[in-house]
């Protein structure tokens, strides 16, 4: 039986693995919008397979007066919406967060603290993230399936 701490560990491990795999694939960076879309794709997909009520959001964040087109994961636990984001700290380090931090806050708090605006649902798409990133994430999480198998399972869950 899982307790809430076990659930949080799964959620945090998935988000961190997606972020870290992208950092490995793109050490020179790829832009905040593309980076966040890919991270949200992997995070949302894997959490869907764990039976979480999770969605990708696409919108604008306004952090410290700077606006960014951005993707993040919205996760529902006990009927409450939370923002899950392991990427924003990479771009805001030194502003009260560290690059290794994971934002996991109720939606209204995340909006107030970090400027997440009203997002719109963005459908998970198989082609949004490269298989090499998926391979790295799956290896990190010790999941013994190929990226193709995992993405097929996610697609079957969604559609």
N, C-alpha and C positions, 0 to 999 in steps of 0.2 A: 504494500500500500504506500502510495506517495503522500508526503506531507507537503505543506505549502513551501517549505524550504527546498524540497526536492524539485518542485515545479519551477521555482525561481532559478535554481541552478541550471536546469535545462534551458530556460529562456535566456539567461545571461551567457551560457556557454555557446549557444547557437549564434547569438548576436556578435559575440566577440570573435568566434571562428570566421564568420563572414567578413567582418572588418579586417582581421589579420590576413586572411587569404587575399583580399583585394590589395592590401598594402604590399604583400609579397609580389603579386602580379604586376602592380603599377607603382614601383618605388619612387618614380618621378612624378606621380600624380596623373589624374585624368580629368580633373574638374569636378566640382562639388555635385553638380546635377547627375552626371554619369556615375560617379562613385556611389552616391546615395541610392540611385535606381537599382544598381547591381546588388548592393548590400541588402536593400529591402526585399529584393526578389528572392535571394537565398534564405534570408531570415524568415520571411513569411512562408515560403514553401516548406521549409523543414518544420516550422511550428504547426503548419496545417497537418502534417503527417503525425504530429503528436496530439492531434485533436484539439488544438487551441482555436478559439474564435478570434481570428487574426485577419487583418486586411492591410493592403498597401495604400498609403495616402500620398497624393501628389498635390503640392501646393507651394506656397511661399512661406519662408520663415523670415522673420525680421529680428536679427540679433544685434543689439548694440547699434541700431541705426542702419545696419546693412541688410539689404534684402537679397535672398537667394531663392532660385527655383530649387525645389528640394523634394525628396521622397523619404517617407518614414513609415514605420510599422505601428499600427494601432491594434492593441490587444485588449480583449475584454475578459476580465476576471470578476466573477460574482456580479455580473451586470454593469461593472464600472469600466469606462474606457481609460486605457493607459497608453502613453507614448513610449515606445521602445526604440532607442536609437543609440547605436554604438559609434556612429560616425561624426556627429556634430562636435564632440569633444576634440576630434582631430583638428578641426578648423577654428576652434575657440579656446584652445589651450592658453592658460594664463588669465582667462576671464572667469575664474572661480571653478574651473574644471580642469582635469588632467586628460591627456590624450587617451589614456587607458580606461577612463570612466565610461560607464554605460548609463544613459539617461533612461530611467524607468519611473515615470511619474504619472499621476492622474492627468488626464488631458488638460483640464483647466489650469493646473499648476505648471505643466510643461509650457503651455501657451503664455502664461504670465512670466515665467522665468527665462524662457529661451525663444519666445516669439513664434512658436508654431501657429500658423494661421489656419483658417478653415481650409481643410484639404478636401479633395474629391477622391473617390475611390479609383484606384488604378488596378486593372486586372493583372494577375500574375501571368507572365509570358515566358515560355521556355527559352526563347531566344534572347532574353534580357541579360543573361550572364553566361560567360564562356564556361565550357566544360572543365577547363584547367582550374578555374576558381572552385567549382563544385568539387573536383577531385581533392583539392587541398582541404576544403571544409570537411568533407566526408572522412578523410584520413585523420584530421584533428579530432573529430568527434567519434572516431573509431566505428564508423558505420561501414559495414562490409558489403556495400552495394555500389554499382557503377553509377556515374552521374545520369546516364540514360535511364537506368531503372528507377532511380529516385525521381527524376523529372516526369517519367511516365506515371508513377504513383501519385505525384502531386496533381498532374493533369486529370487523372481519374477522380481524384478527390474533389476537384473544382467543378469539372464539367460532367 
